[in-house]
Amino acid sequence: WVHRGYRETADHFLARTGFWRRRTRVVPYDRIQTVVDRRTVFQRRRDLASVTADTASTSSLRGGDAVAIDVDGADADRLRRALTEALLERKDRRESPEWSGDATDAGDGIGPQS
């Protein structure tokens, strides 16, 4: 378990896996598209889960997503909720008029100019 882990920062989700080839995946919250909580039969017996922060990158097709593997069940539920909330918060921010350039303030170099 020493070689596996995850961390949540203010802007990113990090997941570390591997023994011979250690990999650290860094995913900004605004790149996350879905959050998946998966529990195999063996994980359910030990109250563990794997939480995946899925992105639209081509590496995710080859299993390159950021995955927190064998996380305690309660921590996995909390992590899934936290990532989902961060995903929705960033989505709302992207859809706001200030972010999309629909704001009527001119002169900041962003959005339509009159």
One Martini backbone bead per residue (centre of mass of N, CA, C, O) as a GRO file, in nm:
protein
  114
    1TRP     BB    1   0.051   0.066  -0.007
    2VAL     BB    2   0.290   0.264  -0.041
    3HIS     BB    3   0.243   0.289  -0.378
    4ARG     BB    4  -0.035   0.404  -0.291
    5GLY     BB    5  -0.244   0.695  -0.382
    6TYR     BB    6  -0.391   1.013  -0.273
    7ARG     BB    7  -0.482   1.360  -0.371
    8GLU     BB    8  -0.619   1.673  -0.264
    9THR     BB    9  -0.653   1.977  -0.405
   10ALA     BB   10  -0.768   2.277  -0.510
   11ASP     BB   11  -0.714   2.179  -0.846
   12HIS     BB   12  -0.635   1.867  -0.785
   13PHE     BB   13  -0.588   1.520  -0.879
   14LEU     BB   14  -0.403   1.258  -0.722
   15ALA     BB   15  -0.243   0.948  -0.848
   16ARG     BB   16  -0.082   0.652  -0.715
   17THR     BB   17   0.110   0.390  -0.879
   18GLY     BB   18   0.308   0.124  -0.834
   19PHE     BB   19   0.624  -0.048  -0.822
   20TRP     BB   20   0.815  -0.058  -1.075
   21ARG     BB   21   0.603   0.160  -1.209
   22ARG     BB   22   0.569   0.466  -1.124
   23ARG     BB   23   0.259   0.660  -1.104
   24THR     BB   24   0.149   0.999  -1.164
   25ARG     BB   25  -0.166   1.148  -1.157
   26VAL     BB   26  -0.277   1.462  -1.299
   27VAL     BB   27  -0.598   1.627  -1.230
   28PRO     BB   28  -0.790   1.859  -1.321
   29TYR     BB   29  -1.107   1.940  -1.238
   30ASP     BB   30  -1.185   2.058  -1.535
   31ARG     BB   31  -1.121   1.755  -1.675
   32ILE     BB   32  -1.345   1.620  -1.545
   33GLN     BB   33  -1.630   1.407  -1.632
   34THR     BB   34  -1.607   1.151  -1.439
   35VAL     BB   35  -1.717   0.947  -1.155
   36VAL     BB   36  -1.591   0.632  -1.029
   37ASP     BB   37  -1.730   0.363  -0.831
   38ARG     BB   38  -1.549   0.064  -0.758
   39ARG     BB   39  -1.644  -0.288  -0.667
   40THR     BB   40  -1.527  -0.571  -0.600
   41VAL     BB   41  -1.555  -0.863  -0.447
   42PHE     BB   42  -1.290  -0.830  -0.282
   43GLN     BB   43  -1.344  -0.541  -0.183
   44ARG     BB   44  -1.613  -0.591  -0.032
   45ARG     BB   45  -1.491  -0.782   0.189
   46ARG     BB   46  -1.293  -0.514   0.281
   47ASP     BB   47  -1.411  -0.231   0.233
   48LEU     BB   48  -1.344  -0.143  -0.072
   49ALA     BB   49  -1.220   0.091  -0.334
   50SER     BB   50  -1.246   0.248  -0.662
   51VAL     BB   51  -1.147   0.572  -0.783
   52THR     BB   52  -1.244   0.749  -1.082
   53ALA     BB   53  -1.097   1.003  -1.292
   54ASP     BB   54  -1.247   1.095  -1.578
   55THR     BB   55  -1.135   1.159  -1.904
   56ALA     BB   56  -1.084   1.265  -2.258
   57SER     BB   57  -0.841   1.117  -2.300
   58THR     BB   58  -0.657   0.876  -2.470
   59SER     BB   59  -0.538   0.733  -2.213
   60SER     BB   60  -0.816   0.624  -2.105
   61LEU     BB   61  -0.835   0.389  -2.318
   62ARG     BB   62  -0.556   0.256  -2.168
   63GLY     BB   63  -0.576   0.316  -1.846
   64GLY     BB   64  -0.493   0.646  -1.765
   65ASP     BB   65  -0.636   0.699  -1.520
   66ALA     BB   66  -0.726   0.829  -1.219
   67VAL     BB   67  -0.664   0.595  -0.946
   68ALA     BB   68  -0.806   0.497  -0.643
   69ILE     BB   69  -0.683   0.223  -0.478
   70ASP     BB   70  -0.802   0.071  -0.209
   71VAL     BB   71  -1.023   0.230  -0.060
   72ASP     BB   72  -1.197   0.307   0.180
   73GLY     BB   73  -1.532   0.317   0.176
   74ALA     BB   74  -1.577   0.597   0.313
   75ASP     BB   75  -1.356   0.747   0.149
   76ALA     BB   76  -1.478   0.687  -0.130
   77ASP     BB   77  -1.741   0.842  -0.087
   78ARG     BB   78  -1.608   1.115  -0.024
   79LEU     BB   79  -1.440   1.139  -0.285
   80ARG     BB   80  -1.672   1.125  -0.486
   81ARG     BB   81  -1.819   1.375  -0.381
   82ALA     BB   82  -1.584   1.579  -0.410
   83LEU     BB   83  -1.538   1.541  -0.718
   84THR     BB   84  -1.827   1.608  -0.804
   85GLU     BB   85  -1.837   1.892  -0.685
   86ALA     BB   86  -1.594   2.002  -0.845
   87LEU     BB   87  -1.712   1.947  -1.122
   88LEU     BB   88  -1.972   2.123  -1.092
   89GLU     BB   89  -1.832   2.389  -1.018
   90ARG     BB   90  -1.664   2.413  -1.283
   91LYS     BB   91  -1.903   2.399  -1.475
   92ASP     BB   92  -2.049   2.653  -1.374
   93ARG     BB   93  -1.811   2.843  -1.430
   94ARG     BB   94  -1.794   2.791  -1.742
   95GLU     BB   95  -2.115   2.882  -1.784
   96SER     BB   96  -2.056   3.155  -1.721
   97PRO     BB   97  -2.045   3.475  -1.846
   98GLU     BB   98  -1.752   3.545  -1.757
   99TRP     BB   99  -1.608   3.299  -1.898
  100SER     BB  100  -1.743   3.317  -2.203
  101GLY     BB  101  -1.772   3.643  -2.279
  102ASP     BB  102  -2.078   3.773  -2.212
  103ALA     BB  103  -1.985   4.013  -2.098
  104THR     BB  104  -2.017   4.376  -2.105
  105ASP     BB  105  -1.729   4.417  -2.050
  106ALA     BB  106  -1.498   4.633  -2.175
  107GLY     BB  107  -1.131   4.614  -2.207
  108ASP     BB  108  -1.010   4.314  -2.117
  109GLY     BB  109  -0.983   4.121  -2.391
  110ILE     BB  110  -1.264   3.986  -2.334
  111GLY     BB  111  -1.472   3.938  -2.559
  112PRO     BB  112  -1.680   4.152  -2.680
  113GLN     BB  113  -1.643   4.431  -2.887
  114SER     BB  114  -1.750   4.777  -2.963
   0.00000   0.00000   0.00000
